Amino acid sequence: MIPSQMLKGTLEGCVLAIISKEETYGYEISEQLMEYGFGKITEGTIYPLLLRLEKNELISATYKASELGPRRKYYKLTEKGNDALEDFFQSYRELSDAVNHLMRDMQGGIQK
Amino acid sequence: MSRRTKLLLKENNEAENRIQNEENESILTDITVYIRSSNINSYYQETVRRDILEMIADGEKRGETAREIIGDDYKLFCDNVIAELPRQSRKEQILSSLRDVLPSADILLLIWLGFQLVSQVNSTDPTLYFTVTAGNIFCAILCIAGAFCVVHAICRNAFDTAAVSGKTVFFTVFALLLICICANVFLPFPLLRVHALTAAGATAAVFALYKILDAKLD
């Protein structure tokens, strides 16, 4: 299980990435995160984050009827959101490279 | 309340009937009450209420409970939601509070006017000039402030019913009423005299001001 503090900084970018694939809604985002191995992340955790993304104009939302009955709020990425997603991937690559570098160094140290 | 907020409020009140599970309904009520106590304008309050309502209704159709949909900590969820909504400016906050106070003030004015009319009808020397006493003013301020404090305390503790129990509310209201009665008896000092028509006009003006503010805000 990924510690929540570690997840906090990356979840926003990951949600953006999922929305970038296709227009989607809260529950589906939560399900997809689970499929990608992020563990159980409730809609209650995702909703405030979606509000923030919407407030920052990175996503836009529209209500659509669902086959189950209740209307669902569907989110899609905006131009600004696309740029933010690219920035996120770039920053994450840098972070990932740095951590991997450190880990390789550590493993080398341990082997010695 | 603006037209768009009124429409959304009506829509949400109707949509709330779609929630079948009693526990989910109760959680939704607590969430709504808690969000209503925040410094967020009514339109945004109703917008998130709609989102949460649809989220719970959708989850219910999948056989999930509000706890599974939202998580264990409803208060934390509400605080996170509130943190993402635009705060009201100081001016909006003052005007909204004034808008909320005016109907209570108007009702108190009407009650006072009614009492004055009845006492004049029963008087041997009836007059159309009514006396406003220090007790009347103290009582009105205490009633309004007390009512707002009680409502605010209930809303802020929506998820902690033990913090503000029914007994506490009952005794607080009882104590406020007792103080009001005492104030009217022990503070009979006249502050001003007003004509019945002036008092009636003031009541109408307070109501008109409320309607203007209500239409302009949110």
Interface residues (C-beta under 8 A of the other chain):
Chain A: G26 Y27 T42 E43 G44 T45 Y47 P48 L51 R52 K55 Y63 S66 L68 G69 P70 R71 R72 K73
Chain B: R18 V48 D51 I52 E54 M55 A57 D58 G59 K61 R62 E68 I69 I70 G71 F77 N80 V81 A83 E84 L85 P86
